[in-house]
Amino acid sequence: MEQWLIDNQVWCRLGCFIVAFSLLACFETFYAWRPWVTSRYLRIVRHLSLNIFSKILLRALFPFFAVSFAVNFQHKSMGVLHHPDWPYAVRIILAFILLDFIMYLQHRILHKYQFLWRIHRIHHMDKELDVSTSLRFHPLEEIYSMGVKIMGIAFLGALPLSVLLYEIMYNLIVMFAHVNIQFKFKNDRFLRKLIITPGMHRIHHSVYLPETNSNYGFVLSWWDKLLGTYTLVCTSGERNLALGLEEYQDKKFQTFENMLLLPFNFKQLRLKPKKKRKLKFGIEKNQ
Ligand SMILES: [Zn+2]
């Protein structure tokens, strides 16, 4: 069974994606948290086009999948989890958890450094949230994330089944976390004990920067809670939560070509609120 899953990993992942995306999009039709301002059809076409373009570039640079890399790498008998005497299930679970921690860290790094924020902000520029937002990543971000993931797999010596399970869960939870559905707060909090929920991830898409720079997790909600980046509720209240980035509210930033080209626009974008700096002559100036 395991070998069959690994041999057919592309179809397993694609099948899970199509089924989950379609189901979540259907649920959004009936239980939408907010009505859409932009046409849903247009959003899906734009975000799917960006995703397909990113995947084509990714395959050109990494002509293998993360699971295929793990299959080849396991023959090197390397990595901190390479202990054949440990129970197989323990190695699978540990690799899954630690891969998620590595993805959490890479997300924090995307927010920390300006040149990486330039590419990640394409995802944050979405003024609405729905399942299609989970497809909205710049090709350079996909390449960066894949590079980090490959290094993580090598560092851990993660087993191929761990990587496959993580890849599937990652895609499912990322789609779920962006969905335009409101759960009762007590149910959302209950799910948050383990996984990232729409209520938790929505705060990460707030225009208020201290909230944007929190709730970085992808699959497990533990890392934010353990490392002090967890925001339980947004200050504005969910009903009034403004999404996107303050500087990019114009609808022209939502087009396919602008999503692709914006990282190459050298207009400075600050992640932190401007600090006031005192000059020699006692005049205050914004930095
Ligand atoms: Zn982010």
Residues whose N, C-alpha, C, O or C-beta is under 5 A from the ligand:
A	BS01	ZN	none
